[in-house]
Amino acid sequence: MLDSTDTKVRYLLELGTDKISHSGSTLIKHLVGVHDILVANGAPRYVCDAGLFHSIYGTPAFTHQSTDDRNAVRDLIGTAAERLVYEFSVLERPRTHYIGELADGQLREDLTMLNGANQMEMNRRPAKEMELEEAYEGMWNYNSGRRA
């Protein structure tokens, strides 16, 4: 049975998503933000639910895994939404490239919406400004023949 958004958010809070850093805020704020962008743009309910859970399995870039219990997530948000969550979790970067290569047109469309909302939400907060040393860390120093 699909539960209310409040029930889904409570589940995410039980996983500790309010204590995990993500894109300059907390994971729960990011997840809710992605969900809200999808709702505001008229995405189907299952895509909005996927937005609320989209990175709880971790991703290649965000390696924290809040849960690996796909059955519990599926029971809470439904099969279609959970499939999107899983598919998003395994997408390599650049995501738009790999999404564009998908043969399944509906999956491609849904992941495009989800990825767009994810990027929009992360771009709402200014990125932390790097120190000069941090920006050039690990680059090859051609004068000395070694990494900086």
CYANA upper distance limits for C-alpha pairs under 8 A (distance plus 0.5 A):
  1 MET  CA     75 ASP  CA      7.05
  1 MET  CA     76 LEU  CA      7.27
  1 MET  CA     78 GLY  CA      8.17
  2 LEU  CA     75 ASP  CA      7.67
  2 LEU  CA     76 LEU  CA      6.02
  2 LEU  CA     77 ILE  CA      6.12
  2 LEU  CA     78 GLY  CA      6.93
  3 ASP  CA      7 THR  CA      6.59
  3 ASP  CA      8 LYS  CA      7.39
  3 ASP  CA     76 LEU  CA      6.84
  3 ASP  CA     77 ILE  CA      7.85
  4 SER  CA      8 LYS  CA      7.03
  5 THR  CA      9 VAL  CA      6.63
  6 ASP  CA     10 ARG  CA      6.63
  7 THR  CA     11 TYR  CA      6.79
  8 LYS  CA     12 LEU  CA      6.87
  8 LYS  CA     76 LEU  CA      7.46
  8 LYS  CA     77 ILE  CA      8.30
  9 VAL  CA     13 LEU  CA      6.66
 10 ARG  CA     14 GLU  CA      6.69
 11 TYR  CA     15 LEU  CA      7.02
 12 LEU  CA     16 GLY  CA      7.28
 12 LEU  CA     17 THR  CA      6.44
 12 LEU  CA     28 ILE  CA      7.64
 12 LEU  CA     53 PHE  CA      8.46
 13 LEU  CA     17 THR  CA      5.90
 13 LEU  CA     18 ASP  CA      6.54
 13 LEU  CA     28 ILE  CA      7.72
 15 LEU  CA     66 SER  CA      6.53
 15 LEU  CA     67 THR  CA      7.83
 16 GLY  CA     20 ILE  CA      7.43
 16 GLY  CA     66 SER  CA      7.98
 17 THR  CA     26 THR  CA      7.48
 17 THR  CA     27 LEU  CA      5.69
 17 THR  CA     28 ILE  CA      5.52
 17 THR  CA     66 SER  CA      7.72
 18 ASP  CA     26 THR  CA      6.18
 18 ASP  CA     27 LEU  CA      6.62
 18 ASP  CA     28 ILE  CA      5.71
 18 ASP  CA     29 LYS  CA      8.02
 19 LYS  CA     26 THR  CA      7.03
 19 LYS  CA     27 LEU  CA      8.01
 20 ILE  CA     26 THR  CA      5.98
 20 ILE  CA     27 LEU  CA      6.00
 20 ILE  CA     28 ILE  CA      8.47
 21 SER  CA     25 SER  CA      6.24
 21 SER  CA     26 THR  CA      4.96
 21 SER  CA     27 LEU  CA      6.27
 22 HIS  CA     26 THR  CA      5.55
 22 HIS  CA     27 LEU  CA      5.49
 22 HIS  CA     30 HIS  CA      7.48
 23 SER  CA     30 HIS  CA      8.16
 23 SER  CA    122 MET  CA      6.56
 23 SER  CA    125 ARG  CA      8.32
 23 SER  CA    127 ALA  CA      8.40
 24 GLY  CA    125 ARG  CA      7.41
 24 GLY  CA    127 ALA  CA      7.73
 24 GLY  CA    128 LYS  CA      8.18
 25 SER  CA     29 LYS  CA      7.24
 25 SER  CA     30 HIS  CA      7.63
 26 THR  CA     30 HIS  CA      6.86
 27 LEU  CA     31 LEU  CA      6.58
 28 ILE  CA     32 VAL  CA      6.56
 29 LYS  CA     33 GLY  CA      6.39
 30 HIS  CA     34 VAL  CA      6.68
 30 HIS  CA    121 GLU  CA      7.30
 30 HIS  CA    122 MET  CA      7.89
 31 LEU  CA     35 HIS  CA      6.75
 31 LEU  CA     51 GLY  CA      7.00
 31 LEU  CA     52 LEU  CA      5.27
 31 LEU  CA     53 PHE  CA      6.88
 31 LEU  CA     54 HIS  CA      7.68
 31 LEU  CA     55 SER  CA      8.29
 32 VAL  CA     36 ASP  CA      6.55
 32 VAL  CA     51 GLY  CA      8.29
 32 VAL  CA     52 LEU  CA      6.09
 33 GLY  CA     37 ILE  CA      6.74
 33 GLY  CA    121 GLU  CA      6.52
 34 VAL  CA     38 LEU  CA      6.84
 34 VAL  CA     51 GLY  CA      5.99
 34 VAL  CA     52 LEU  CA      7.00
 34 VAL  CA    114 LEU  CA      8.33
 34 VAL  CA    117 ALA  CA      5.90
 34 VAL  CA    118 ASN  CA      5.99
 34 VAL  CA    120 MET  CA      8.37
 34 VAL  CA    121 GLU  CA      6.28
 35 HIS  CA     39 VAL  CA      6.73
 35 HIS  CA     48 CYS  CA      5.62
 35 HIS  CA     49 ASP  CA      7.27
 35 HIS  CA     50 ALA  CA      8.26
 35 HIS  CA     51 GLY  CA      5.23
 35 HIS  CA     52 LEU  CA      5.37
 35 HIS  CA    117 ALA  CA      8.40
 36 ASP  CA     40 ALA  CA      6.55
 36 ASP  CA     48 CYS  CA      8.13
 37 ILE  CA     41 ASN  CA      6.71
 37 ILE  CA    117 ALA  CA      6.44
 37 ILE  CA    121 GLU  CA      8.03
 38 LEU  CA     42 GLY  CA      6.85
 38 LEU  CA     43 ALA  CA      5.81
 38 LEU  CA     47 VAL  CA      7.93
 38 LEU  CA     48 CYS  CA      5.96
 38 LEU  CA     51 GLY  CA      7.71
 38 LEU  CA    113 MET  CA      8.05
 38 LEU  CA    114 LEU  CA      7.96
 38 LEU  CA    117 ALA  CA      6.80
 39 VAL  CA     43 ALA  CA      6.27
 39 VAL  CA     44 PRO  CA      8.43
 39 VAL  CA     45 ARG  CA      8.32
 39 VAL  CA     48 CYS  CA      6.56
 43 ALA  CA     47 VAL  CA      6.67
 43 ALA  CA     48 CYS  CA      6.80
 43 ALA  CA    113 MET  CA      8.20
 44 PRO  CA     48 CYS  CA      6.89
 45 ARG  CA     49 ASP  CA      6.66
 46 TYR  CA     50 ALA  CA      6.61
 46 TYR  CA     77 ILE  CA      7.86
 46 TYR  CA     78 GLY  CA      7.96
 46 TYR  CA     80 ALA  CA      6.83
 46 TYR  CA     81 ALA  CA      5.27
 47 VAL  CA     51 GLY  CA      6.65
 47 VAL  CA     81 ALA  CA      6.46
 47 VAL  CA     84 LEU  CA      8.04
 47 VAL  CA    110 ASP  CA      7.06
 47 VAL  CA    113 MET  CA      8.43
 47 VAL  CA    114 LEU  CA      7.49
 48 CYS  CA     52 LEU  CA      6.94
 49 ASP  CA     53 PHE  CA      7.10
 49 ASP  CA     77 ILE  CA      6.68
 49 ASP  CA     81 ALA  CA      6.53
 50 ALA  CA     54 HIS  CA      5.82
 50 ALA  CA     77 ILE  CA      8.06
 50 ALA  CA     81 ALA  CA      5.20
 50 ALA  CA     82 GLU  CA      6.87
 50 ALA  CA     84 LEU  CA      6.53
 50 ALA  CA     85 VAL  CA      5.91
 50 ALA  CA    114 LEU  CA      8.19
 51 GLY  CA     85 VAL  CA      8.12
 51 GLY  CA    114 LEU  CA      6.60
 51 GLY  CA    117 ALA  CA      8.39
 51 GLY  CA    118 ASN  CA      8.25
 53 PHE  CA     85 VAL  CA      6.86
 54 HIS  CA     84 LEU  CA      7.98
 54 HIS  CA     85 VAL  CA      5.09
 54 HIS  CA     86 TYR  CA      8.18
 54 HIS  CA     88 PHE  CA      7.06
 54 HIS  CA     89 SER  CA      7.60
 55 SER  CA     59 THR  CA      6.81
 55 SER  CA     62 PHE  CA      8.11
 55 SER  CA     65 GLN  CA      8.39
 55 SER  CA     85 VAL  CA      7.40
 55 SER  CA     88 PHE  CA      7.96
 55 SER  CA     89 SER  CA      6.62
 56 ILE  CA     64 HIS  CA      8.19
 56 ILE  CA     65 GLN  CA      6.22
 56 ILE  CA     66 SER  CA      5.45
 56 ILE  CA     67 THR  CA      6.69
 56 ILE  CA     85 VAL  CA      8.48
 57 TYR  CA     64 HIS  CA      7.99
 57 TYR  CA     65 GLN  CA      5.24
 57 TYR  CA     66 SER  CA      6.54
 57 TYR  CA     67 THR  CA      6.28
 57 TYR  CA     68 ASP  CA      6.39
 57 TYR  CA     85 VAL  CA      8.26
 57 TYR  CA     86 TYR  CA      7.66
 57 TYR  CA     89 SER  CA      6.58
 58 GLY  CA     62 PHE  CA      6.02
 58 GLY  CA     63 THR  CA      5.37
 58 GLY  CA     64 HIS  CA      5.63
 58 GLY  CA     65 GLN  CA      5.04
 58 GLY  CA     66 SER  CA      7.73
 58 GLY  CA     89 SER  CA      6.28
 59 THR  CA     63 THR  CA      6.01
 59 THR  CA     64 HIS  CA      8.28
 59 THR  CA     88 PHE  CA      7.89
 59 THR  CA     89 SER  CA      4.96
 59 THR  CA     90 VAL  CA      6.52
 59 THR  CA     91 LEU  CA      7.75
 60 PRO  CA     89 SER  CA      7.77
 60 PRO  CA     90 VAL  CA      7.30
 60 PRO  CA     91 LEU  CA      7.77
 60 PRO  CA     92 GLU  CA      6.74
 60 PRO  CA     93 ARG  CA      8.31
 69 ASP  CA     73 VAL  CA      7.03
 70 ARG  CA     74 ARG  CA      6.41
 70 ARG  CA     82 GLU  CA      7.86
 71 ASN  CA     75 ASP  CA      6.55
 72 ALA  CA     76 LEU  CA      6.84
 73 VAL  CA     77 ILE  CA      6.59
 73 VAL  CA     78 GLY  CA      8.10
 73 VAL  CA     82 GLU  CA      7.00
 74 ARG  CA     78 GLY  CA      5.24
 74 ARG  CA     79 THR  CA      5.86
 74 ARG  CA     81 ALA  CA      8.05
 74 ARG  CA     82 GLU  CA      5.79
 75 ASP  CA     79 THR  CA      8.24
 77 ILE  CA     81 ALA  CA      6.50
 77 ILE  CA     82 GLU  CA      6.99
 78 GLY  CA     82 GLU  CA      6.62
 79 THR  CA     83 ARG  CA      6.58
 80 ALA  CA     84 LEU  CA      7.05
 81 ALA  CA     85 VAL  CA      6.86
 82 GLU  CA     86 TYR  CA      6.67
 83 ARG  CA     87 GLU  CA      6.53
 84 LEU  CA     88 PHE  CA      6.42
 84 LEU  CA    107 LEU  CA      8.04
 84 LEU  CA    110 ASP  CA      8.03
 84 LEU  CA    111 LEU  CA      7.38
 85 VAL  CA     89 SER  CA      6.68
 86 TYR  CA     90 VAL  CA      7.15
 87 GLU  CA     91 LEU  CA      6.95
 88 PHE  CA    111 LEU  CA      7.49
 91 LEU  CA     95 ARG  CA      6.54
 91 LEU  CA     98 TYR  CA      7.45
 91 LEU  CA     99 ILE  CA      8.36
 92 GLU  CA     98 TYR  CA      7.52
 93 ARG  CA     97 HIS  CA      8.12
 93 ARG  CA     98 TYR  CA      7.98
 94 PRO  CA     98 TYR  CA      7.32
 95 ARG  CA     99 ILE  CA      6.43
 95 ARG  CA    115 ASN  CA      8.07
 96 THR  CA    100 GLY  CA      6.49
 96 THR  CA    112 THR  CA      7.73
 96 THR  CA    115 ASN  CA      8.29
 97 HIS  CA    101 GLU  CA      7.12
 98 TYR  CA    102 LEU  CA      7.32
 99 ILE  CA    108 ARG  CA      6.14
 99 ILE  CA    111 LEU  CA      7.28
 99 ILE  CA    112 THR  CA      7.38
100 GLY  CA    108 ARG  CA      7.11
102 LEU  CA    107 LEU  CA      8.05
102 LEU  CA    108 ARG  CA      6.42
103 ALA  CA    108 ARG  CA      8.07
104 ASP  CA    108 ARG  CA      6.62
105 GLY  CA    109 GLU  CA      6.63
106 GLN  CA    110 ASP  CA      6.58
107 LEU  CA    111 LEU  CA      6.46
108 ARG  CA    112 THR  CA      6.54
109 GLU  CA    113 MET  CA      6.91
110 ASP  CA    114 LEU  CA      6.72
111 LEU  CA    115 ASN  CA      6.31
112 THR  CA    116 GLY  CA      6.51
113 MET  CA    117 ALA  CA      6.74
114 LEU  CA    118 ASN  CA      6.63
115 ASN  CA    119 GLN  CA      6.71
116 GLY  CA    120 MET  CA      6.62
117 ALA  CA    121 GLU  CA      6.55
118 ASN  CA    122 MET  CA      6.84
119 GLN  CA    123 ASN  CA      6.59
120 MET  CA    124 ARG  CA      6.97
121 GLU  CA    125 ARG  CA      8.31
123 ASN  CA    127 ALA  CA      8.43
130 MET  CA    134 GLU  CA      6.52
130 MET  CA    135 ALA  CA      6.56
131 GLU  CA    135 ALA  CA      6.84
132 LEU  CA    136 TYR  CA      6.95
133 GLU  CA    137 GLU  CA      6.31
136 TYR  CA    148 ALA  CA      7.98
137 GLU  CA    148 ALA  CA      6.58
138 GLY  CA    147 ARG  CA      6.08
138 GLY  CA    148 ALA  CA      6.10
139 MET  CA    147 ARG  CA      6.09
139 MET  CA    148 ALA  CA      6.26
140 TRP  CA    145 GLY  CA      7.68
140 TRP  CA    146 ARG  CA      6.35
140 TRP  CA    147 ARG  CA      4.83
140 TRP  CA    148 ALA  CA      6.49
141 ASN  CA    145 GLY  CA      6.25
141 ASN  CA    146 ARG  CA      5.97
141 ASN  CA    147 ARG  CA      5.89
141 ASN  CA    148 ALA  CA      6.06
142 TYR  CA    146 ARG  CA      7.63
